[in-house]
Amino acid sequence: MAGSSLFALIDDIATLLDDVSVMTKVAARKTAGVLGDDLALNAQQVTGVRADRELPVVWAVAKGSLVNKAILVPAALAISALETWLHGRGYNVPLVTPLMMLGGAFLCFEGVEKLAHKFLHKGDDDQRHAERMAAMQDGNVDMVAFEKDKVRGAIRTDFILSAEIIVISLGTLTGRTFTEQVLTLVAISAIMTVGVYGLVGGIVKLDDAGLALSADARDSGWARFKRAFGRGILYSAPYLMKFLSIAGTAAMFLVGGGILVHSIPALHHIIQPYAEGELGWLWGSLFNAAVGVLTGAVIVAVVTLVSRLRGKRHGA
């Protein structure tokens, strides 16, 4: 009897872990847009410090990211538990879905804002880069304070993106048990933090790796290969950053628009007949992206209008 109970417990644990792994994969796919943007933004945030300080800065931001998720995961679970409690009392008040829609709309807003900033304020980024380079070469600049500002800015950015990841992940766990929600959110938080900041650490050290490989002056086939490979890394590193930025922006529209399409029945019914064919995935993705771009454009227009009206009032 004791043996059969033990085997039953092991089977229950294995089933639970299997369910958690499946839900973690689903949540990871849903948060792909935020992940790409998180990776690109944090890689850009920690650049501009001395080469020997890049990894310590990445580690400091990673620790801040863990603190962010330690705050956000219990908050998300509390919201989910409150929704379940309200449903049990007969109040069918949705809490997770509106939060998920807000996260999706914010993704769309960020995507359009990023595109607008890129095309309308193209010279600002070059000016900031020049200011960073000048600060690094100026002996009078306090680089410790400069690093702390970089870390604080990166942690603030991570808090927003982590909140989006947690909310979107929570939306995939509707109807699941509290234990499954806890384990899945903890798993996705750990995977995202380790994955993002491990890759960020590798990206910011790409130029150092390229320089080290290209510095091999020996006259051998292996040394020539290392020099060529190092030059290839140095040449491709800026393009990798650009690709991450473009892919992250595109994924923001796909994921944000997809959340809105699946959460709003009218939009879901429009694309449903076209999404069932052989190229249904393509039409569905294009429709999600179109909804994301349109939603982001509307929000950006409203925010811009409100900002201008407030500016005129303050001027008056």
N, C-alpha and C positions, 0 to 999 in steps of 0.2 A: 504493500500500500504506500509506504514511504517512497519507494523507488518510483512508482507510477506518478506520485505527486511531484517528485523532482523533475521527471521527464516532461510532465505537463507544464510546469513552471518554465523550464528551458524552452519548450515549444512556444509558450506565450511570449517570452522575451524575444525569441527569434522572429516571431511574427510582427511584434511591435517594432523591432529594429528594421525589419524589411519595409514596413509601412513608412517609417520615418525616412529611410533612404529614398524611397519613391517620392515622397512629398518634398524632400530636400531637392531632388532633381527638378521637380516641377517648379518649385520656388526659384531655383537658380535660373531656369529658362525664363521665367517671368521677369526676373530682375536683371536680365542681360544688359538692357539699355543703361540702367543705373551703374552696373559694374563697369561697362566700357567707359562711361563718362567719369566715374570715380577714379579709374585707373589713369585716364588722360589728365584729369584735373590735378590729382595728387602728384603725378610725375612733374607737371609744370610748377606746382606750388613749391616743391622742395629743390628745384633747380635754382641756381643763382648763389649758392653758398660754396665755400671752399671745398675742393675735392676731398680733402681728408675729413670733412665734417658732413658729407652727404649721407652716409649710412647712419651716423648718430641722429641726424635730424629725422630720417625716415623712421628709425626706431622710436623716437619721441612721439611722432605723429601716430604710429601704430599703437602705442600705449594709450594715447588719447582716444583713438578709435575704439579700443576695447572698453574704455570707460563710457564712451557714448553709448555703445551697445548694451552695457550693463545697466544703463538708465532706461534705454528705449525698450528693451525686451520685456521687463516687468510692466512698464506702462502699457505696451501693446496687449499683454496677457490680461491686465486689469480691464482694459476696454472690452476685450472679447468676453471675459467673465461677466461683466456688467450687461452686455448684450444678451448673453444666455440667461441671466437672472431676469431681465426684463421680459424676455420671451416666455419664461416660466410663469411669470405673473400675468401673462395675457397681453402684454404691451409689445406689439411687433414693431419696435423701433429699431431700424437698422443703424448700426454704428460703424462696423468694419467696412461695409461697402461704400458709404460716403467718404470715409477716410481714404480708401483705396482710390476712389475717383478723384479726390483732391490731389493725391500723390500723382496719379496719371496726368491730371491737368497741369500740375506743377512741372512735370517732366516736359510736356509739350511747350509750356511757357519758357522753360529754360532753353529748350532747343531753338525756338524762334528768336529768343533774346540773344543767344550766342551767334546765330546767323546775322541778325541785325547789327550786333556789335562788330562782327568781323567785316561787314561791308560798309557800315556807316562810320566806324571809328577805327579804320585800319591802322592809322599812324600811332594810336595810343599804345598798342602792344610793343611796337618798336621803341617808343620812348621809354616805356617801363624797363625794357631789356637794357637799354643804354644806361638808365639810372642805376640798375643793379650792378652792371659791370663797373661803372664809375665808383659806386660805393665799395666794391670789393678791392679796388685799386687805391682807394683813399685811406691812408693810415690813420686819419682822425676819426673815422667812422667806427662806432662800437659794434663789432661784428657779433658779439654775444647778444646784444639787444636786437640786432638785425635777425639773428637766428630765432630768437624767441618770438618775434613778430611773425616770422614765416611759419613757425610751428603752430602758433595760436590761430593764424588764418587758415592753415590746412585743417586743423581740428574743427574749426567752425564749419568749413565746407564739408568735412566728413560727417558732421552731425546731421546736416540737412540730407545728404545722400544716404546715410545709414537709416534715417527715419523713413525715407522712401522705400529702401530695401525691406525694412521690417514690416511696414504697412502693406506693401505688395505681397510679401511672403505670408502675412497673416490672412490676406484675402484668399489665398489658396487653401487655407486650413479650416474653412467654414464647415461646421458639422463634425469636426474631429474632436477627440477627447482632449482634456486639459494636458494630460501627460504627453500626448503626441504633439500638441502645439508647443509645449515647453522644449521638448527634445529637438523638434524641427527648427525652431527659431534659434536655439543655441547652436545647432549644427550649422545653419546657414550663416550665422554671425561669425562663427569661428572660421568657416571656409572662406567667406568673403574677406575677412581681415587678413588672414594668412596669405590668401591668394593675391589680393590687391597689393599689399605692401611688400610681399616677396617679389612680385613683378616690378613694382616701383623701384625697389632697391636694385634689381638687375638692370632696369632701364637707365637709371641715373649713373650707373657705373659702366655703361656700354662704351662711352668714349675712353675711359681709362683702360678697359680691356682692349679696345682697338689700338690705343697707343702702345700698350705693353707688347701686343703681338707684332706690331709693325716695327718695333725697336730691335728685333732680332737681326743682327747684322751678319750672321754666319752665312757662308756660301755653301748651302746645301739645299736639296730639294725640299726638305721639311721646313727649313727656315724661310725659303721663298714662298712656300704655301702659307706660312704664318703671317708673313708680311702682307701678302695679297688679301688674306682673310681679314687682317686687322684694318687694312685700308677700306675693305668692303664694309666693315662695321662702322667705321668713321663716316663713310659716305651715306650709309643707309639709316643711321640713327635719327637724323632730323626728319627723314621721310616716315620713319616708324611713328614718331610723335604726331606728325600730321595725320597719318592713317588712323591712329587711335582716336584722335579728336574727331575726324570725319565719321568713323564707324560708331563712336559713342553718340554723336549727334543724331545719326540716322536711327540708331537703336532706341534713342529716347522717343522719337516720333512713333516708331513701330510699337514699342511697349506701352507708352502713354496712350496712344490712339487705340491700341488693342484693349486696354483696360476700360476705356470709355465705351467702346463698341460692345464689349461683353456685358457691361453694367447697365447700358441703356437699351431696353428691349426694341425700341423703334429702329435704332441703328443696326442692331443685331439682325433684325428681320430683313433689312434692306440687302445685306450682303450674304445672308444665309443661302439663297438659291444659287448664287454664283460660286460659293465656297465649297460646293459639293462635287464639282466636276474634276477633271484630270488636272487642270491648272488652278484648282481652288485655292491652294496655298498662296499662289502668286496674287490672285485677285484679292484674297483676304488681306495679304500684307500691304498691297497698294492702297486698299480702302482704309486700313488702320493708319497707314502713314498719312493719307490725305486728311483723315479726321484729326490726327495729331497736329499736322501743320495748321489746319484751319482753326482748331481750338487754341493753339498757342498764339496765332496771329491775332485772334479776337482778344485774348487776355492781355497781350502786349499793347494792343491799341487802347484798351480800357485803362491799363496802368499808366500809359503815357499821357492819355487825356487827363486823368485824375492828377497826375504830377504837375502838368502844365497849369491846370486850374488852381491847384494849391499854390503854385509859384506866383501866379498872378495875384492871388489874395494876399500873400505875404508881401508882394511888391506894393500893392495898394496900401 
